Amino acid sequence: MQRFDVTEDDIAHVVDRFYTRVRANPELGPIFATHVTDWDPHEAKITRFWANAILGSGIYSGNPMRVHMAAGNVMATHFPTWLALFDRVLNEELPADIAAQWSTLAHRIGRGLSMGLEQFGHNGPPKLGVA
């Protein structure tokens, strides 16, 4: 079930434009540089994430919360910068109504990731049955 009218090519384009900005950003660039050495596979993975979230494609299987917690240098305080950059790209690359819909979804996902990092830090949630 498609949430709004974008194609996988549109998604890939937005992802590419966004990560171009991330790499140049003084706050986010160094964080990503610690973890991403080959950008093409990373961008393809994130394109699959968004295709799954927006188009219901089923082509992404992963756990973004676990990945962000395990990174060790991703903090909840980074998400406002991440979302501001993402919103700028959306507004520049897409019609206003589509940009607004995608932004709403991105902010909801960002809030969830941010809350998880604030609540559990980089150790993740406690394991059941472990004292």
C-alpha positions, 0 to 999 in steps of 0.5 A: 500500500503506497502512502503517497505518490513517489516512485523508487527513482524519486526516493533514490534521488532524494536519498542521493541529494540528502547524503550529499548534504550530510557528507558536507555537514560539520555535525553529521558528516563526521558521524557518518564518516565513522561508519560509511566508507562506501556510499553506494551500498549505504544509499541503496540500503536507505533507498530500500528502507524508504521504498518499504516505508512509503511504497510498502515494497517489502525490499528492506529488512533491517532494524534501524533502532538497533543500528543507530544504538550500536553506532555509539556516536549517534545521539538524540541531539543529532536528529533535529539537524538530520531532519532539517537537512532532510526537509530542505532536500524534500522541499527542493526536490519534490512537489510541496504536498509530497514533501510535506507527507514524506516529512511527516513520516520522517519526523515520526521515524526520527522521533522514535529513533531519538526517543529510543536513544534517549531512553536506552542509550547505546546499550539498547533495551534490556533483555528479558530475563536478564537481571 
